[in-house]
Amino acid sequence: MIDYNSKINDSIKNVKPSGIRKFFDIVNEMDNVISLSIGEPDFKTPWHIRKAGIDSLERGKTWYTPNRGFMELCNEISNYMKRKCDLTYDPKSEVVVTVGGSEAIDIAIRCLVGKGDEVLIPQPSFVCYEPLTIMAQATPVIIETKIENNFRLTVDDIKDKITDKTKLLILPFPNNPTGAIMEKEDLEAISKLVIEHDLMVLSDEIYCELTYGDKKHVSIANIEGMKERTVVINGFSKSFAMTGWRLGFACGPKEVMEMMVKLHQFCIMSAPTTAQYAAIEALRNGDDDIAMMREQYDMRRRLVVGSLNKMGLTCFEPKGAFYCFPCIKSTGLTSEEFCTKLLHSKHVALVPGSAFGECGEGFVRLSYSYSLKHLKKALTLIEEFLKEL
Amino acid sequence: MDKLLKILSENSNYTTAQLALMLDEPEDYIKAQIKEYEDSGVIRGYQAMVNWENVPDAGVMAIIELKVTPQKEKGFDEIAEKVMMFDEVSSVYLMAGGYDLALVVKGENIQDVSSFVAKKLSALEGIVSTATHFMLKRYKEGSIALVDVEEPTDGREMVL
């Protein structure tokens, strides 16, 4: 009998399993569930982008690409970063194409921190930063963002958490699950602190194309003195509705990128070839698609946020991504109780806020990446549920 | 295109409060705008998209191609306006190409439609010929699928 416990790396054993796995096991077993839980675009990848992938397959382009990604794609990424964020990256040395933004986050963390280092992770946020930090032998230090600050990260939130071991700040904005964005003034203040303490920043900007209202996304790499301290993570999944193609990228200082390419080379070889061909087309001719999808998301966002507020679930106005994060404290239920009851009585599935960090307790995440018809139906059921509570 | 019209043309079943939220306009403005469209004839009506396949004894439908002799002064309008007066006719279009008018006709059964073509339609002055095509199955109408197909978003998985 093999004692597998002794065979398995302690680090992965120390990673907490996702607390909501049980909840979604129930969801998956139920029929006719109206889900508002999924965090990916409901749009199909625009046809011309799919066509570029198909064309490449028809031409038999099925080999590995260079480790860093096709030069043509790195060039387009560099153009895109200039066009959208006014950031200049050398395609030959400051860009790497990865398997989704997720891989980019993983290799960036592994290249930047190790044993004894502390990583500042704002929460509520996407679930991967903490486990990946633990796997890199570093220590996650959680920073809670607060609803009274519209879930923005403030200097005051960070200040007390910095020690002489702090090495990296994760900046996950526009934010999943809250929909919060950072504004230039916030970033300037945080940058001062980052420079003062000689930290690096991992800025996960996967939702950068999806901001609503007058405020466009600003990258912290745009703030003076920050480009050389920031690894920007981005990708095609959310902007171009390309989740299944698994393609992302990172841009940053060439010394860091060199290490990331080295790690990427050994664990991945190269990102999917077909997806890279499609991505070249996306970056060249996809801006109109983004605008169309953004407008649709915006319409849904207003409908959902307005309706939730009307039915008494206070919801701060999300300015980015495609989620809203209503407060359910008024019901007296915990996030998980709320979601479980809603699921059983109305067959509507939301994600408990606690899935995104302890401070997400008291909130639920609702994705509006669904058709208007679907959203309308779900909202009616949520309203009925609240009345029956 | 006007966003309000686009939404209503896809689904008219929103409350004005919902439309106001979606379009970021005051509800009163939405109400006034809809009234204006109705008064000016831009919006001509609202109807449910019924899947008659699922309704017992719902009858049959046919597309009829008509070749007609255009009338002096009024061209095709006169005959088209006569044809549209029949209750059996649900749609009338003037066409470019091999024939002049296309009609969508509803009847209780095939005989019913045949008799309409033979006795009422062909009897009209100016009709040169008719070609009747009975519909076997309706898959999609007015941008709405009438058969159960996989929703585009089915198959998305929860991958938190």
Interface residues (C-beta under 8 A of the other chain):
Chain A: S18 I20 F24 V27 N28 S35 S37 I38 G39 E40 D42 K44 V127 M299 R300 R302 L303 V305 G306 S307 K310 V351 A355 Y370 S371 L372 K373 H374 K376
Chain B: I7 N11 Y14 A17 Q18 L21 M22 L23 D24 P152 T153 R156 E157 M158 V159 L160
